[in-house]
Amino acid sequence: MQWSASSNLPRSRSWISLSRRSSMSLPARSQSTLDRPTTQVCLSSSGRIHDSTNGCAKDEQATSDKTLPLHDLSTWPVFRRQQRYAELWKDTSTSLTHLSLPDLIATNPTLATEISSAFITHTTIAVDVWINFDAASQHFFHNPEDRRADSCGKVVLSPRQRARVETLLYGHVRGLHRIRLDVGSPFRLFAHVYVEVMFPDSPPRHQRYHPYAQPRLAASLVLARSAQLQGLVNRELWDTLCRGCDRIISEVPVGYGRGTEILLEDLDRWAGYFLHARYNHRYQASFGYGPR
């Protein structure tokens, strides 16, 4: 498959939707720390690659809903409540390290589980993942004695933060629905990988929020496009990013057989897919690649 002429990125396999049946629908984009335009690479239902350069919207923390007139939601019809939840949170994002339940629960304690589930369903959760790659002049990933990469290929989450997130998630909802993996190093961001649990197109109204509606998992890659990164997004880094995306979408969709959520163990496993294969031979076997 060829990339379009407008893209400076190398060739790679397609890796957009696990279902392979429909085009990717992405949530509202949030601002990277680089504050530069991005190139969105997505695969349409016709199988053609499309690149579009756009500006990122500013990264939003989940907005406080204390000022909204949403007291006593229990008097609203269920479907109207779900519509209101989507309006509140569909364009918001928050970091996994700062994840907390919305203030709306305080004014509607009897709907705590419903509100928590809706918040997790509609909010994009940003997850930091460090890839063991830096400037071409460093090549520290070639040296197995260099310990700088020990924290790479893992979700950037301290033990205390992980315990808090686990308590929050498993006490109210089972897992996450919309994820943005911010793949980079402690010094620069290389790419956003969006992973989302998506429900079938045009489901019957009564099934839209049905817990047994069969979802699918979709993924897409958005690269930072800037003069600084043009020299860094080379063949080795691009291959590592693509291998990670390929591994994610090659798995069985999370919605089939075990629920409709992305669990913390899924994030841990996916983060490991973004380790540079030349650094740690333990991961070469899992990637299926031999020494170069």
C-alpha positions in Angstrom: 0.0 0.0 0.0 1.4 3.4 -1.0 1.1 6.6 1.1 -0.3 9.6 -0.7 2.0 12.0 -2.4 1.3 14.7 0.2 2.7 12.6 3.0 6.5 12.3 3.8 5.9 9.2 5.7 7.2 5.8 4.6 5.1 2.8 3.5 3.4 0.6 5.9 0.6 -1.8 6.3 -2.9 -0.5 7.0 -3.8 -0.6 10.7 -6.9 1.5 11.2 -9.9 -0.6 12.3 -10.0 -4.1 13.7 -13.4 -4.6 12.1 -12.1 -3.5 8.7 -15.6 -2.6 7.8 -16.0 1.1 8.2 -14.1 4.4 8.2 -12.5 5.6 11.4 -14.3 8.2 13.4 -12.0 10.1 15.7 -12.8 12.2 18.8 -12.1 15.8 18.9 -8.3 16.3 18.7 -6.4 17.7 21.6 -3.3 19.8 21.7 0.1 18.1 22.0 2.8 19.6 24.1 4.5 20.7 20.9 1.6 22.9 19.8 2.1 22.3 16.1 0.0 21.1 13.2 -0.5 17.4 12.7 -0.9 15.0 9.9 -3.9 12.7 10.3 -3.4 9.3 8.6 -6.6 7.4 8.2 -8.1 4.7 6.0 -11.5 5.2 4.4 -14.0 2.5 3.7 -12.8 2.6 0.1 -9.3 1.6 1.2 -7.6 4.8 0.2 -5.2 6.7 2.4 -6.1 10.3 3.2 -3.7 12.8 4.8 -5.0 16.1 6.1 -3.1 18.8 8.0 -4.9 20.5 10.8 -4.4 22.4 14.0 -4.9 20.6 17.2 -7.5 21.9 19.7 -6.2 22.7 23.1 -5.9 19.8 25.5 -9.0 20.0 27.7 -9.3 18.7 31.2 -12.8 17.3 31.9 -14.9 20.4 32.4 -16.5 21.0 35.8 -20.2 20.5 35.7 -21.0 22.1 39.0 -22.3 25.3 37.3 -24.6 23.3 35.0 -28.3 23.1 35.8 -28.3 19.3 36.1 -29.7 18.7 39.6 -32.1 15.8 40.1 -31.3 14.0 36.8 -33.3 11.1 38.1 -36.5 12.9 36.9 -35.2 12.9 33.3 -35.9 10.1 30.8 -33.0 7.6 30.6 -32.3 8.3 26.9 -32.3 12.1 27.5 -29.8 11.7 30.3 -27.5 9.7 28.0 -27.8 12.4 25.4 -26.9 15.1 28.0 -23.9 13.1 29.1 -22.6 12.9 25.6 -23.0 16.6 25.1 -21.1 17.3 28.3 -18.0 15.0 27.7 -17.7 14.0 24.1 -15.1 16.7 23.4 -13.2 16.5 26.7 -9.9 14.8 27.5 -8.0 14.2 30.7 -4.8 12.5 31.7 -4.9 9.0 33.2 -2.7 10.3 36.1 -5.3 12.9 37.0 -8.4 10.9 36.3 -11.3 11.6 38.7 -15.0 11.2 38.7 -17.2 14.2 37.7 -18.7 16.6 40.2 -22.1 15.8 38.8 -22.2 12.7 41.0 -22.3 14.9 44.1 -25.6 16.4 43.1 -27.0 13.1 41.8 -25.7 10.4 44.1 -28.3 7.8 43.2 -27.0 7.9 39.6 -23.3 7.5 40.5 -22.8 4.3 38.5 -24.6 5.6 35.4 -22.8 9.0 35.5 -19.4 7.4 36.0 -20.0 4.9 33.2 -21.1 7.8 30.8 -18.1 9.9 31.8 -15.6 7.1 31.1 -17.4 6.2 27.8 -17.3 9.7 26.3 -14.1 11.2 27.7 -10.8 10.7 26.0 -8.1 9.4 28.4 -4.6 10.4 27.6 -1.9 7.8 28.5 1.8 8.6 28.4 4.0 5.9 26.9 7.8 6.3 26.5 9.4 4.8 23.5 13.1 4.0 23.8 14.2 6.2 21.0 16.0 9.6 20.9 18.1 11.7 18.6 19.9 9.7 15.9 23.3 10.8 17.3 22.5 9.1 20.7 21.6 5.5 19.7 21.3 4.5 23.3 18.8 1.8 22.3 21.7 -0.2 20.8 23.4 -0.6 24.1 21.9 -3.2 26.4 24.0 -1.8 29.3 22.3 1.6 29.1 19.6 1.8 31.7 17.8 4.9 30.4 15.3 2.8 28.6 14.3 0.7 31.6 11.1 2.8 32.0 10.2 2.6 28.3 7.5 0.4 26.9 5.4 1.0 30.0 2.5 3.2 31.0 3.9 6.2 32.8 2.0 5.8 36.1 3.4 5.6 39.6 2.3 2.8 41.9 0.3 5.2 44.0 -1.4 6.6 40.9 -2.1 3.2 39.6 -3.7 2.1 42.9 -5.9 5.2 42.8 -7.0 4.6 39.2 -7.7 0.9 39.8 -9.9 1.8 42.8 -11.7 4.5 40.8 -12.3 2.3 37.8 -13.1 -1.0 39.3 -15.3 0.6 42.0 -17.6 2.2 39.5 -16.9 1.0 36.0 -14.9 -1.9 34.6 -12.6 -0.1 32.2 -12.0 2.7 29.6 -13.5 3.4 26.2 -11.5 6.1 24.5 -7.8 6.2 24.8 -5.1 8.4 23.4 -1.6 6.9 23.8 0.9 9.8 23.8 4.0 8.0 22.5 7.3 9.8 22.9 10.2 10.3 25.3 10.5 12.5 28.4 11.8 15.2 26.1 9.6 15.1 23.0 6.3 13.8 21.7 6.4 11.6 18.6 2.8 10.5 18.0 -0.7 10.1 19.3 -2.3 6.7 18.9 -6.1 6.8 19.3 -7.8 3.6 20.4 -11.6 3.6 20.8 -14.4 1.2 21.5 -16.9 1.9 18.8 -20.5 0.6 18.6 -22.0 -0.7 15.4 -23.1 1.9 12.9 -26.7 3.1 13.3 -27.8 0.7 16.1 -31.5 0.6 17.1 -32.3 3.4 19.5 -33.0 1.0 22.4 -29.6 -0.7 21.8 -27.5 2.5 21.7 -26.6 2.2 25.3 -27.4 -1.4 25.8 -24.7 -3.2 27.8 -24.7 -6.1 25.5 -24.4 -4.2 22.2 -21.4 -5.6 20.4 -18.7 -3.0 19.9 -15.5 -3.0 17.8 -12.1 -1.6 18.5 -10.6 1.0 16.2 -7.1 2.6 16.1 -5.5 5.4 14.3 -2.1 7.2 14.3 -1.5 11.0 14.3 2.0 12.2 13.9 3.4 15.6 15.0 4.4 17.4 11.8 7.2 19.9 12.5 10.7 20.8 11.4 12.1 19.3 14.6 10.4 16.0 14.1 10.9 15.6 10.4 14.5 14.4 11.1 13.4 12.1 13.9 10.5 10.3 12.2 12.9 8.1 10.2 12.5 4.5 9.1 13.5 2.9 12.5 11.1 5.0 14.6 8.3 4.8 12.0 8.7 1.0 11.9 8.5 0.8 15.7 5.3 2.9 15.8 3.7 0.8 13.0 4.6 -2.4 14.6 2.9 -1.2 17.8 -0.3 -0.3 16.0 -0.2 -3.5 14.0 0.0 -5.5 17.2 -2.9 -3.6 18.8 -5.3 -4.2 15.9 -4.3 -7.8 15.4 -5.8 -8.7 18.8 -9.4 -9.8 19.3 -11.6 -6.8 19.7 -12.1 -6.1 23.4 -15.8 -6.0 23.1 -16.2 -9.6 22.2 -16.4 -12.2 24.9 -15.4 -10.1 27.9 -17.3 -6.8 27.9 -16.9 -3.4 26.3 -13.9 -1.9 28.0 -10.2 -1.3 27.8 -8.5 -2.4 31.0 -5.3 -1.2 32.6 -3.7 -4.5 31.7 -4.5 -3.8 28.0 -2.7 -0.5 28.3 0.3 -2.2 29.9 0.5 -4.7 27.1 0.0 -2.1 24.3 2.8 0.1 25.8 5.2 -2.9 25.5 4.5 -3.0 21.8 6.3 0.4 21.4 9.7 -0.8 22.6 12.4 -0.4 20.0 13.2 -4.0 18.9 16.9 -3.3 18.7 17.2 -2.4 22.4 15.9 -5.4 24.3 16.1 -8.9 22.8 13.5 -10.1 25.1 10.9 -8.2 23.1 12.2 -9.2 19.7 10.8 -12.6 20.2 7.4 -11.2 21.1 7.5 -8.9 18.1 8.5 -11.8 15.8 11.5 -10.0 14.5 15.1 -11.4 14.6 18.3 -9.4 15.0 19.1 -6.9 12.3 
